Amino acid sequence: MAKLIDFQNEVGTWGDEIFTEAHPDSIVAHLRREVKELEESHQPEESADCLLLLLHHAHQRGYDLLEETKKKFEIVKKRKWGPPDAEGVVEHIKE
């Protein structure tokens, strides 16, 4: 079974070849647009667009997105969470 880092490298290499002027800030700007499209449509392909951009960003910045996500998940699991706000968003309680 392929590892996410292999796919990250494939996506990142392809992105660097096709989008030769892309840089971390431009990738994040593009991600904001794709998140807006996801918000409006909730379609799976919009989620995929967001993930592809995150993978390209990680490739350019030189980190393993899956490993960073695993580390962050361990932190998130230990947090205490507040009630949902008016939009239904639940944020962690800052200590």
C-alpha positions as CSV (number, residue, x, y, z in Angstrom):
1,M,0.0,0.0,0.0
2,A,1.3,3.4,-1.0
3,K,2.2,5.8,1.8
4,L,0.8,9.4,1.9
5,I,4.4,10.8,1.7
6,D,4.8,9.1,-1.6
7,F,1.6,10.7,-2.9
8,Q,2.7,14.0,-1.3
9,N,5.9,13.8,-3.3
10,E,4.1,12.9,-6.5
11,V,1.6,15.8,-6.1
12,G,4.3,18.2,-5.0
13,T,6.6,17.4,-7.9
14,W,3.8,17.6,-10.4
15,G,2.7,20.9,-8.9
16,D,6.2,22.4,-9.0
17,E,6.5,21.4,-12.7
18,I,3.1,22.7,-13.8
19,F,2.8,25.8,-11.5
20,T,6.4,27.0,-11.8
21,E,5.7,30.3,-10.0
22,A,3.8,28.7,-7.1
23,H,5.2,29.4,-3.6
24,P,3.8,28.6,-0.2
25,D,1.9,31.9,0.1
26,S,0.3,31.5,-3.4
27,I,-0.7,27.9,-2.5
28,V,-2.4,29.1,0.7
29,A,-4.2,31.9,-1.3
30,H,-5.4,29.2,-3.7
31,L,-6.4,27.0,-0.8
32,R,-8.6,29.9,0.6
33,R,-10.4,30.0,-2.7
34,E,-10.9,26.2,-2.7
35,V,-12.2,26.2,0.9
36,K,-14.8,28.8,-0.2
37,E,-15.9,26.5,-3.0
38,L,-16.1,23.6,-0.5
39,E,-18.2,25.8,1.8
40,E,-20.6,26.6,-1.0
41,S,-20.9,23.1,-2.5
42,H,-19.8,20.5,0.0
43,Q,-18.7,18.4,-3.0
44,P,-16.1,15.7,-2.5
45,E,-13.9,17.0,-5.4
46,E,-13.6,20.4,-3.5
47,S,-12.3,18.5,-0.5
48,A,-9.8,16.8,-2.8
49,D,-8.7,20.1,-4.2
50,C,-8.0,21.3,-0.7
51,L,-6.0,18.2,0.1
52,L,-4.0,18.5,-3.1
53,L,-3.1,22.1,-2.2
54,L,-2.1,21.1,1.3
55,L,0.1,18.3,-0.1
56,H,1.8,20.7,-2.5
57,H,2.3,23.2,0.3
58,A,3.9,20.5,2.6
59,H,6.1,19.4,-0.3
60,Q,7.4,22.9,-0.9
61,R,7.9,23.5,2.8
62,G,9.6,20.2,3.3
63,Y,7.5,18.5,5.9
64,D,5.5,15.2,5.9
65,L,1.9,16.3,6.2
66,L,0.7,12.9,7.6
67,E,3.4,12.9,10.3
68,E,2.6,16.5,11.3
69,T,-1.1,15.7,11.3
70,K,-0.5,12.7,13.6
71,K,1.5,14.8,16.0
72,K,-1.2,17.5,16.0
73,F,-4.0,14.9,16.6
74,E,-2.3,13.7,19.8
75,I,-2.3,17.3,21.0
76,V,-5.9,17.8,20.0
77,K,-7.1,14.7,21.7
78,K,-5.8,16.0,25.1
79,R,-7.5,19.4,24.9
80,K,-10.7,20.4,26.6
81,W,-13.4,21.7,24.3
82,G,-16.0,24.4,24.8
83,P,-19.6,24.6,23.6
84,P,-20.5,25.3,20.0
85,D,-20.8,28.9,18.9
86,A,-23.6,30.3,16.7
87,E,-22.1,28.7,13.6
88,G,-21.7,25.3,15.4
89,V,-18.0,25.6,15.7
90,V,-16.4,24.1,18.8
91,E,-13.0,25.4,19.8
92,H,-10.6,24.2,22.5
93,I,-10.5,26.0,25.8
94,K,-7.3,28.1,26.0
95,E,-5.6,27.4,29.3
